[in-house]
Amino acid sequence: MIEPDSTMGFFPRNRLPVRIASVFAALLVISFLLLTSREARSYVSAPLACDDGPPVRPAIIPNNIHFVYILADVTKDFGFQFSHFLSIYAAWFYWRPTTIYLHTNAEANSTSVARAREGEAGKWSKLIFTLFDMEIRTVDVPTHAGNGLEIKGMEHKSDFVRVKAVHDLGGIYLDWDVHALRDIRPLRTSGFNAVAGRELGGMVNSGYFMSVRGGRLIRLWMDGMHLAYDGGWTTHSNRVITEFGQRLVGEPGEMLIMERDAFAPGSWENKDTDALFGPHDDEPSHLSNFTQGDTLPSYDESFFERFNHPERFPAWARDWSSTYVLHAFGPERWNHKVEGFEHVSPRYVLERRSNFARAVYPVAKRMYEQGLIDLSDSYLGQ
């Protein structure tokens, strides 16, 4: 029997083990938290390791330049004009290539080459063959594609020659109407195996491209163009490089496709050839009161000049800052007449009254200063 006041003494005696157990449990919880937090801290501070193997050496596209000129008759002369000389000189001046290749169906010791070197084919042919340390590579011009169809157009034959040349040797290919405006070393050494750019309509332009020797893009294009050829203007060229190139963008380091302004800001359409070549009467000739031997002015445009002094630039004058090379599509292919424009001559460029002339003026100015061109030279150099 429990006494009435015994309850007062019962609970204190039985709570002591409970309190001890509570303290012990609290110590366990604190110890656990300390241990887990220490492990967490060591986990967070531990360095992350990835075994990706040795670093991959970035691809460098060789500094070789490739031009193609196929003679319809190997006994005839090369028909180089001033615009052709302007193109090859600009590439040599800005890029300082290791080698300039001329891929042609004429032998290096042929009469055609000899006449060009001696000046019998005109001033511009002589300069092209003698001024540069150019290597002539005689090629077999294809007559049929791999699918059996005959290759008829001279431009189409050139397409097959150019792609194989870059595949076999690596480097940069330029059409004769492509003009370097600045160094492209940052693109060559960017780590991509191939570089090309868009043109009007979104396809990749086939008049200017670069690749490492035997690269994946150039190999696929070289093989694919033989299967795709159907006589169309772009089926085997622009279309094939576009289809393979766009897929290869997804492969690390394989393909870089530049925006249109980089290589082909204009186009073959009449409005674009008018805007590029058309001289502007509101702009005075920079050769007014100028005679052979006088010093030509320089037009070195600073970064902020267009922002701070817009009045110094005509409204029609294009800013070429975002263009590495200018693919200057000419109007003659489509029998279009640009008002006031006949041909690209030294005087036309040095007058600096068109967008094309303003773009290539620095190169022509250097030619003039070196005594390579005269104000009276014709576009044919005869």
Sine and cosine of phi, psi and omega as CSV:
sin_phi,cos_phi,sin_psi,cos_psi,sin_omega,cos_omega
0.00,0.00,0.75,-0.66,-0.05,-1.00
-1.00,-0.04,0.74,-0.68,-0.01,-1.00
-0.95,0.31,0.50,-0.86,-0.03,-1.00
-0.81,0.58,-0.57,0.82,-0.03,-1.00
-1.00,-0.09,0.06,1.00,-0.04,-1.00
-0.95,0.32,-0.36,0.93,0.01,-1.00
-0.91,0.42,-0.50,0.86,-0.01,-1.00
-0.92,0.39,-0.48,0.88,0.02,-1.00
-0.99,-0.11,-0.16,0.99,-0.06,-1.00
-0.97,0.24,-0.77,0.63,-0.10,-0.99
-0.90,0.43,-0.71,0.71,0.02,-1.00
-0.85,0.53,-0.62,0.78,-0.03,-1.00
-0.92,0.39,-0.52,0.85,-0.07,-1.00
-1.00,-0.04,-0.21,0.98,0.00,-1.00
-0.99,0.15,-0.32,0.95,-0.05,-1.00
-0.87,0.50,-0.73,0.68,0.05,-1.00
-0.89,0.46,-0.55,0.84,0.00,-1.00
-0.92,0.40,-0.67,0.74,0.00,-1.00
-0.91,0.42,-0.65,0.76,0.03,-1.00
-0.88,0.47,-0.67,0.74,0.01,-1.00
-0.91,0.42,-0.61,0.79,0.01,-1.00
-0.91,0.42,-0.68,0.73,0.03,-1.00
-0.89,0.45,-0.66,0.75,0.00,-1.00
-0.90,0.44,-0.65,0.76,0.02,-1.00
-0.91,0.42,-0.64,0.77,0.02,-1.00
-0.89,0.46,-0.66,0.75,0.04,-1.00
-0.89,0.47,-0.63,0.78,0.03,-1.00
-0.90,0.44,-0.67,0.74,0.00,-1.00
-0.90,0.44,-0.70,0.72,0.00,-1.00
-0.89,0.46,-0.68,0.73,0.01,-1.00
-0.89,0.46,-0.66,0.75,0.00,-1.00
-0.89,0.45,-0.69,0.73,0.01,-1.00
-0.90,0.43,-0.65,0.76,0.02,-1.00
-0.89,0.45,-0.67,0.74,-0.02,-1.00
-0.92,0.39,-0.72,0.69,-0.03,-1.00
-0.93,0.38,-0.61,0.79,0.02,-1.00
-0.92,0.40,-0.58,0.81,0.03,-1.00
-0.92,0.40,-0.66,0.75,0.03,-1.00
-0.91,0.42,-0.61,0.79,0.01,-1.00
-0.91,0.42,-0.67,0.75,0.01,-1.00
-0.90,0.43,-0.64,0.77,0.00,-1.00
-0.94,0.34,-0.50,0.86,0.02,-1.00
-0.94,0.33,-0.69,0.73,-0.03,-1.00
-0.91,0.42,-0.64,0.77,-0.07,-1.00
-0.99,0.14,-0.14,0.99,-0.02,-1.00
-0.94,0.34,0.69,-0.72,-0.01,-1.00
-0.93,0.38,0.60,-0.80,0.05,-1.00
-1.00,0.09,0.70,-0.71,-0.05,-1.00
-0.84,-0.54,0.74,-0.67,0.08,-1.00
-0.79,-0.61,0.79,-0.61,0.00,-1.00
-0.99,-0.12,0.99,0.10,-0.01,-1.00
-1.00,-0.07,0.06,1.00,-0.04,-1.00
0.99,0.13,-0.10,-0.99,-0.02,-1.00
-0.91,0.41,0.51,-0.86,0.01,-1.00
-0.88,0.47,0.61,-0.79,0.00,-1.00
-0.99,0.12,0.76,-0.65,0.00,-1.00
-0.96,0.27,0.82,-0.58,-0.02,-1.00
-0.86,0.51,0.59,-0.81,0.02,-1.00
-0.96,0.30,0.63,-0.78,0.10,-1.00
-0.84,-0.55,0.87,-0.49,0.04,-1.00
-0.96,0.27,0.80,-0.60,-0.07,-1.00
-0.88,0.48,0.52,-0.86,-0.06,-1.00
-1.00,0.07,0.82,0.57,0.08,-1.00
-0.96,-0.27,0.65,-0.76,0.02,-1.00
-0.93,-0.36,0.70,-0.71,-0.03,-1.00
-0.86,-0.51,0.81,-0.58,0.16,-0.99
-0.86,-0.50,0.48,-0.87,0.03,-1.00
-0.81,-0.59,0.74,-0.67,0.10,-1.00
-0.61,-0.79,0.94,-0.35,-0.02,-1.00
-0.97,-0.26,0.81,-0.59,0.03,-1.00
-1.00,0.07,0.73,-0.68,0.09,-1.00
-0.91,0.42,-0.51,0.86,0.05,-1.00
-0.69,-0.72,0.91,-0.42,-0.10,-0.99
-0.93,0.37,-0.15,0.99,0.05,-1.00
-1.00,-0.01,-0.14,0.99,-0.03,-1.00
-1.00,-0.03,0.13,-0.99,-0.05,-1.00
-0.99,0.12,0.41,-0.91,0.20,-0.98
-0.95,0.32,0.66,-0.75,-0.06,-1.00
-0.95,-0.31,0.77,0.64,-0.04,-1.00
-0.94,0.34,0.64,-0.77,0.04,-1.00
-0.92,-0.39,0.08,-1.00,-0.02,-1.00
-0.86,0.51,-0.61,0.79,-0.01,-1.00
-0.87,0.48,-0.56,0.83,0.04,-1.00
-0.93,0.37,-0.69,0.72,0.03,-1.00
-0.89,0.45,-0.62,0.78,0.04,-1.00
-0.87,0.49,-0.64,0.77,-0.02,-1.00
-0.92,0.38,-0.78,0.63,-0.06,-1.00
-0.94,0.35,-0.58,0.82,0.01,-1.00
-0.91,0.41,-0.68,0.74,0.00,-1.00
-0.89,0.46,-0.68,0.73,0.03,-1.00
-0.89,0.45,-0.67,0.74,0.03,-1.00
-0.90,0.43,-0.67,0.74,-0.09,-1.00
-0.93,0.36,-0.73,0.68,-0.07,-1.00
-0.99,0.15,-0.52,0.85,-0.15,-0.99
-0.97,-0.24,-0.35,0.94,-0.03,-1.00
0.73,0.68,0.89,0.45,-0.12,-0.99
-0.92,0.39,0.43,-0.90,0.11,-0.99
-0.92,0.38,-0.71,0.71,0.00,-1.00
-0.59,-0.81,0.64,-0.77,0.18,-0.98
-0.95,-0.31,0.85,-0.52,0.00,-1.00
-0.97,-0.25,0.70,-0.72,0.20,-0.98
-0.92,-0.40,0.93,-0.36,0.01,-1.00
-1.00,-0.06,0.89,-0.46,-0.10,-1.00
-0.54,-0.84,0.27,-0.96,0.05,-1.00
-1.00,-0.02,0.06,1.00,0.07,-1.00
-1.00,-0.04,0.60,-0.80,0.05,-1.00
-0.96,0.29,0.48,-0.88,-0.01,-1.00
-0.88,0.48,-0.49,0.87,0.00,-1.00
-0.98,-0.21,0.36,0.93,-0.04,-1.00
-0.98,0.22,0.27,-0.96,0.06,-1.00
-0.89,0.45,-0.59,0.81,-0.01,-1.00
-0.88,0.48,-0.70,0.72,0.00,-1.00
-0.94,0.35,-0.65,0.76,0.00,-1.00
-0.89,0.46,-0.69,0.72,0.01,-1.00
-0.90,0.43,-0.60,0.80,0.03,-1.00
-0.91,0.42,-0.70,0.72,-0.01,-1.00
-0.90,0.44,-0.56,0.83,-0.06,-1.00
-1.00,0.09,-0.08,1.00,0.03,-1.00
1.00,0.01,0.08,1.00,-0.03,-1.00
-0.97,0.24,-0.21,0.98,0.05,-1.00
-0.97,-0.24,0.23,0.97,0.03,-1.00
0.94,-0.33,0.33,-0.94,-0.07,-1.00
-0.88,0.48,-0.67,0.74,-0.10,-1.00
-0.95,0.32,-0.60,0.80,0.08,-1.00
-0.89,0.45,-0.67,0.75,0.01,-1.00
-0.89,0.47,-0.71,0.70,-0.01,-1.00
-0.90,0.44,-0.65,0.76,0.00,-1.00
-0.90,0.45,-0.63,0.77,-0.06,-1.00
-1.00,0.08,-0.25,0.97,-0.08,-1.00
-0.88,-0.48,-0.44,0.90,-0.08,-1.00
-0.97,0.24,-0.55,0.84,-0.07,-1.00
-0.96,-0.28,0.44,-0.90,0.10,-0.99
-0.99,0.13,0.96,0.28,-0.14,-0.99
-1.00,-0.10,0.73,-0.68,0.02,-1.00
-0.99,-0.11,0.85,-0.53,0.03,-1.00
-1.00,0.04,0.84,-0.54,0.03,-1.00
-0.90,-0.43,0.94,-0.35,0.00,-1.00
-0.97,0.23,0.78,-0.62,-0.07,-1.00
-0.85,-0.52,0.41,-0.91,0.15,-0.99
-1.00,0.05,0.88,-0.48,-0.03,-1.00
-0.98,0.20,0.83,-0.56,-0.04,-1.00
-0.92,0.40,0.63,-0.77,0.04,-1.00
-0.97,-0.26,-0.40,0.92,0.00,-1.00
-0.66,-0.75,0.57,-0.82,0.09,-1.00
-0.98,0.21,0.20,-0.98,-0.01,-1.00
-0.89,0.45,-0.34,0.94,0.03,-1.00
-1.00,0.06,0.06,1.00,0.07,-1.00
0.99,-0.10,-0.19,0.98,-0.02,-1.00
-0.97,0.23,0.60,-0.80,0.02,-1.00
-0.96,0.29,0.70,-0.71,0.07,-1.00
-1.00,-0.04,0.94,-0.35,-0.15,-0.99
-0.99,-0.12,-0.74,0.67,-0.09,-1.00
-0.95,0.31,0.63,-0.78,0.04,-1.00
-0.89,0.46,-0.60,0.80,0.03,-1.00
-0.90,0.44,-0.60,0.80,0.00,-1.00
-0.94,0.35,-0.61,0.79,0.07,-1.00
-0.89,0.45,-0.63,0.78,0.05,-1.00
-0.89,0.46,-0.59,0.81,0.02,-1.00
-0.84,0.54,-0.72,0.70,-0.03,-1.00
-0.93,0.38,-0.62,0.79,-0.02,-1.00
-0.92,0.39,-0.69,0.72,-0.08,-1.00
-0.90,0.43,-0.68,0.74,-0.04,-1.00
-0.92,0.39,-0.67,0.74,0.03,-1.00
-0.91,0.42,-0.60,0.80,0.00,-1.00
-0.88,0.47,-0.73,0.68,0.00,-1.00
-0.94,0.35,-0.58,0.82,0.07,-1.00
-0.88,0.48,-0.71,0.71,-0.10,-1.00
-0.97,0.24,-0.52,0.85,-0.14,-0.99
-0.88,-0.47,-0.37,0.93,-0.10,-1.00
0.96,0.26,0.45,-0.90,0.03,-1.00
0.74,-0.67,-0.44,-0.90,-0.12,-0.99
-0.87,-0.49,0.76,-0.65,0.09,-1.00
-0.97,-0.26,0.66,-0.75,0.09,-1.00
-0.74,-0.67,0.69,-0.72,0.29,-0.96
-0.93,0.37,0.32,-0.95,-0.02,-1.00
-0.95,0.31,-0.19,0.98,0.06,-1.00
-0.97,-0.24,0.34,0.94,0.07,-1.00
-0.97,-0.23,0.76,-0.65,-0.10,-1.00
-0.83,-0.56,0.85,-0.52,0.05,-1.00
-0.93,0.37,0.72,-0.70,0.04,-1.00
-0.93,-0.37,-0.26,0.97,0.02,-1.00
-0.25,-0.97,0.07,-1.00,-0.04,-1.00
-0.94,0.33,0.63,-0.78,0.02,-1.00
-0.94,-0.34,0.26,0.97,0.04,-1.00
-0.82,0.57,-0.67,0.74,0.03,-1.00
-0.83,0.55,-0.49,0.87,0.03,-1.00
-0.99,0.15,-0.66,0.75,0.01,-1.00
-0.87,0.48,-0.59,0.81,-0.10,-0.99
-0.97,-0.23,0.30,0.95,-0.07,-1.00
-0.97,0.26,-0.20,0.98,-0.01,-1.00
0.98,-0.19,-0.05,1.00,0.03,-1.00
-1.00,-0.01,0.59,-0.80,0.02,-1.00
-0.97,0.25,-0.34,0.94,0.01,-1.00
-0.48,-0.87,0.56,-0.83,0.02,-1.00
-0.68,-0.74,0.73,-0.68,0.09,-1.00
-0.50,-0.87,-0.04,-1.00,-0.06,-1.00
-0.58,-0.81,0.30,-0.95,-0.01,-1.00
-0.97,0.23,0.37,-0.93,0.14,-0.99
-0.78,-0.63,0.01,-1.00,0.02,-1.00
-0.80,0.60,0.76,-0.65,-0.01,-1.00
0.99,-0.15,-0.23,0.97,0.08,-1.00
0.99,-0.15,-0.24,0.97,0.03,-1.00
-0.96,0.30,0.32,-0.95,0.05,-1.00
-0.98,0.18,0.73,-0.68,-0.03,-1.00
-0.96,0.29,0.67,-0.74,-0.02,-1.00
-0.97,-0.23,0.09,1.00,-0.01,-1.00
-1.00,-0.02,-0.12,0.99,0.04,-1.00
-0.41,-0.91,0.85,-0.52,0.02,-1.00
-0.32,-0.95,0.25,-0.97,0.02,-1.00
-0.58,-0.81,0.46,-0.89,-0.03,-1.00
-0.35,-0.94,0.43,-0.90,0.18,-0.98
-0.95,0.32,0.30,-0.95,0.02,-1.00
-0.90,0.43,0.79,-0.61,0.04,-1.00
0.91,0.41,0.39,0.92,-0.03,-1.00
-0.90,0.44,0.30,-0.95,-0.08,-1.00
-0.89,0.45,-0.71,0.70,-0.01,-1.00
-0.89,0.46,-0.75,0.66,-0.08,-1.00
-0.93,0.37,-0.51,0.86,0.04,-1.00
-0.94,0.33,-0.70,0.72,0.04,-1.00
-0.89,0.46,-0.65,0.76,0.01,-1.00
-0.92,0.40,-0.71,0.71,-0.03,-1.00
-0.86,0.50,-0.67,0.75,0.01,-1.00
-0.97,0.23,-0.66,0.75,-0.09,-1.00
-0.94,0.35,-0.50,0.86,-0.04,-1.00
-0.93,0.38,-0.49,0.87,0.04,-1.00
-0.93,0.37,-0.56,0.83,0.01,-1.00
-0.99,0.17,-0.54,0.84,-0.09,-1.00
-0.99,0.10,-0.36,0.93,-0.13,-0.99
-0.84,0.55,0.79,-0.62,0.05,-1.00
-0.67,-0.74,0.20,0.98,-0.03,-1.00
1.00,-0.04,-0.17,0.99,0.03,-1.00
-0.94,0.34,0.33,-0.94,-0.10,-0.99
-0.92,0.38,-0.63,0.78,-0.10,-0.99
-0.84,-0.54,0.02,1.00,-0.11,-0.99
-0.84,0.54,-0.73,0.68,-0.08,-1.00
-1.00,-0.01,-0.21,0.98,-0.10,-1.00
-0.95,-0.31,-1.00,0.04,-0.06,-1.00
-0.85,0.53,-0.67,0.74,-0.09,-1.00
-0.92,0.39,-0.65,0.76,-0.03,-1.00
-0.93,0.36,-0.72,0.70,0.00,-1.00
-0.91,0.41,-0.51,0.86,0.03,-1.00
-0.93,0.37,-0.74,0.68,-0.04,-1.00
-0.89,0.45,-0.73,0.68,0.01,-1.00
-0.96,0.28,-0.65,0.76,-0.05,-1.00
-0.88,0.47,-0.70,0.72,-0.02,-1.00
-0.90,0.43,-0.59,0.81,0.06,-1.00
-0.93,0.38,-0.62,0.79,-0.06,-1.00
-0.97,0.26,-0.25,0.97,0.10,-1.00
-0.85,0.53,-0.53,0.85,0.01,-1.00
-0.97,0.26,-0.17,0.99,0.04,-1.00
-0.99,-0.12,0.85,-0.52,-0.09,-1.00
-0.79,0.62,0.83,-0.55,0.10,-0.99
0.97,0.22,0.08,1.00,-0.09,-1.00
-1.00,0.06,-0.68,0.73,-0.18,-0.98
-0.55,-0.84,0.75,-0.66,0.12,-0.99
-0.88,-0.47,0.85,-0.52,0.05,-1.00
-0.94,-0.33,0.90,-0.44,-0.04,-1.00
-0.99,0.11,0.36,-0.93,0.06,-1.00
-0.91,0.40,0.27,-0.96,-0.10,-1.00
-0.86,0.52,-0.64,0.76,-0.05,-1.00
-0.87,0.49,-0.40,0.92,-0.10,-1.00
-0.92,0.40,-0.67,0.75,-0.11,-0.99
-0.81,-0.59,-0.53,0.85,-0.08,-1.00
-0.68,-0.73,0.91,0.41,-0.07,-1.00
-0.93,0.37,-0.41,0.91,0.04,-1.00
-0.99,-0.13,-0.44,-0.90,0.05,-1.00
-0.27,-0.96,-0.08,-1.00,0.01,-1.00
-1.00,0.05,-0.09,1.00,-0.02,-1.00
-0.94,0.33,0.50,-0.87,-0.09,-1.00
-0.83,0.56,-0.67,0.74,-0.04,-1.00
-0.90,0.44,-0.54,0.84,-0.01,-1.00
-0.98,0.20,-0.62,0.79,0.06,-1.00
-0.94,0.35,-0.55,0.84,0.10,-1.00
-0.89,0.46,-0.72,0.70,-0.04,-1.00
-0.92,0.38,-0.48,0.88,-0.05,-1.00
-0.99,0.11,-0.74,0.67,-0.14,-0.99
-0.98,-0.18,-0.34,0.94,-0.09,-1.00
-0.90,0.44,0.83,-0.55,0.06,-1.00
-0.97,0.25,0.52,-0.86,-0.05,-1.00
-0.94,-0.34,0.87,-0.48,-0.03,-1.00
-0.92,0.38,-0.38,0.93,0.00,-1.00
-0.97,0.25,-0.18,0.98,0.04,-1.00
-0.98,-0.21,0.88,-0.48,-0.01,-1.00
-0.91,0.41,0.55,-0.84,0.04,-1.00
-0.89,0.45,0.70,-0.71,0.03,-1.00
-0.98,0.18,0.05,1.00,0.07,-1.00
-0.94,-0.33,0.22,0.98,0.05,-1.00
-0.89,0.45,0.73,-0.68,-0.03,-1.00
0.83,0.55,0.54,0.84,-0.05,-1.00
-0.91,-0.42,0.68,-0.74,0.05,-1.00
-0.82,-0.58,0.39,-0.92,0.01,-1.00
-0.81,0.58,0.78,-0.63,-0.02,-1.00
0.96,-0.28,-0.37,0.93,0.07,-1.00
-0.92,0.39,0.37,-0.93,-0.01,-1.00
-0.99,0.13,0.76,-0.65,0.03,-1.00
-0.99,0.14,0.58,-0.81,0.03,-1.00
-0.96,0.28,0.45,-0.90,0.09,-1.00
-0.99,-0.17,0.47,-0.88,0.03,-1.00
-0.74,-0.68,0.92,0.39,0.02,-1.00
-0.99,0.11,0.95,-0.33,-0.09,-1.00
-1.00,0.05,0.87,-0.49,0.04,-1.00
-0.97,0.23,0.25,-0.97,-0.09,-1.00
-0.86,0.51,-0.71,0.71,-0.11,-0.99
-1.00,-0.03,0.01,1.00,-0.14,-0.99
-0.88,0.48,-0.66,0.75,-0.01,-1.00
-0.93,0.36,-0.44,0.90,0.04,-1.00
-0.98,0.18,-0.67,0.74,-0.09,-1.00
-1.00,0.09,-0.48,0.88,-0.06,-1.00
-0.71,-0.70,0.90,0.43,0.00,-1.00
-0.89,0.46,-0.37,0.93,-0.02,-1.00
-0.92,0.39,-0.27,0.96,-0.01,-1.00
-0.99,0.15,-0.11,0.99,-0.08,-1.00
-0.86,-0.52,0.84,-0.55,0.04,-1.00
-0.86,0.51,0.47,-0.88,-0.03,-1.00
-0.87,0.50,-0.48,0.87,-0.05,-1.00
-1.00,0.10,-0.22,0.98,-0.12,-0.99
-0.96,0.29,0.83,-0.56,-0.03,-1.00
-0.99,0.13,0.57,-0.82,0.09,-1.00
-1.00,0.00,0.90,-0.43,-0.06,-1.00
-1.00,-0.06,0.26,0.97,-0.10,-0.99
-0.87,0.49,-0.54,0.84,-0.07,-1.00
-1.00,-0.09,0.24,0.97,-0.03,-1.00
-0.92,-0.39,0.84,-0.54,0.06,-1.00
-0.99,0.13,-0.75,0.66,0.06,-1.00
-0.72,-0.69,0.56,-0.83,-0.03,-1.00
-0.95,-0.30,0.94,-0.34,0.13,-0.99
-0.99,0.13,0.98,-0.18,-0.12,-0.99
-1.00,-0.02,0.98,0.17,0.04,-1.00
-0.84,0.54,0.79,-0.61,-0.04,-1.00
-1.00,-0.01,0.40,-0.92,-0.02,-1.00
-0.98,0.18,-0.29,0.96,-0.12,-0.99
-0.93,0.38,-0.44,0.90,-0.02,-1.00
-0.87,0.49,-0.55,0.83,-0.03,-1.00
-0.95,-0.30,0.29,0.96,0.04,-1.00
0.82,0.57,0.60,0.80,0.04,-1.00
-0.99,-0.10,0.64,-0.77,0.00,-1.00
-0.97,-0.23,0.90,-0.44,0.10,-1.00
-1.00,0.07,0.84,-0.54,-0.07,-1.00
-0.86,0.51,0.81,-0.59,0.05,-1.00
0.99,0.11,-0.06,1.00,-0.04,-1.00
-0.91,-0.42,0.73,-0.69,0.07,-1.00
-0.91,-0.41,-0.89,0.46,-0.05,-1.00
-0.53,-0.85,0.27,-0.96,0.10,-0.99
-1.00,0.08,0.95,-0.31,0.02,-1.00
-0.84,-0.54,0.25,-0.97,0.06,-1.00
-0.82,0.57,-0.69,0.72,-0.02,-1.00
-0.90,0.44,-0.68,0.73,0.00,-1.00
-0.84,0.54,-0.69,0.73,-0.02,-1.00
-0.95,0.33,-0.72,0.69,-0.09,-1.00
-0.94,0.33,-0.34,0.94,0.10,-0.99
-0.94,0.35,-0.45,0.89,0.14,-0.99
0.87,0.49,0.72,0.70,-0.06,-1.00
-0.92,-0.38,0.18,0.98,0.04,-1.00
-0.69,-0.72,0.25,-0.97,0.03,-1.00
-0.91,0.42,-0.62,0.79,0.05,-1.00
-0.89,0.45,-0.73,0.69,-0.02,-1.00
-0.88,0.48,-0.65,0.76,0.02,-1.00
-0.91,0.41,-0.56,0.83,-0.02,-1.00
-0.94,0.35,-0.67,0.74,-0.11,-0.99
-0.98,-0.20,0.03,1.00,-0.02,-1.00
-0.80,0.60,-0.70,0.71,-0.02,-1.00
-0.84,0.55,-0.59,0.80,0.01,-1.00
-0.95,0.31,-0.71,0.70,0.02,-1.00
-0.89,0.45,-0.59,0.81,0.04,-1.00
-0.88,0.48,-0.67,0.74,0.02,-1.00
-0.92,0.40,-0.63,0.78,0.08,-1.00
-0.85,0.52,-0.70,0.71,0.00,-1.00
-0.88,0.47,-0.70,0.71,-0.03,-1.00
-0.91,0.41,-0.46,0.89,0.04,-1.00
-1.00,0.05,-0.02,1.00,0.00,-1.00
0.98,0.22,0.32,0.95,-0.03,-1.00
-0.99,0.10,-0.44,0.90,-0.02,-1.00
-0.76,-0.65,0.48,-0.88,0.09,-1.00
-0.88,-0.47,0.40,-0.92,0.01,-1.00
-0.90,0.44,-0.43,0.90,-0.05,-1.00
-1.00,-0.01,-0.03,1.00,-0.01,-1.00
-0.89,0.45,0.67,-0.74,0.07,-1.00
-1.00,0.07,0.23,-0.97,0.01,-1.00
-0.92,0.40,-0.40,0.91,0.03,-1.00
-1.00,0.06,-0.35,0.94,-0.01,-1.00
0.96,0.28,0.42,0.91,-0.01,-1.00
-1.00,-0.09,0.00,0.00,0.00,0.00
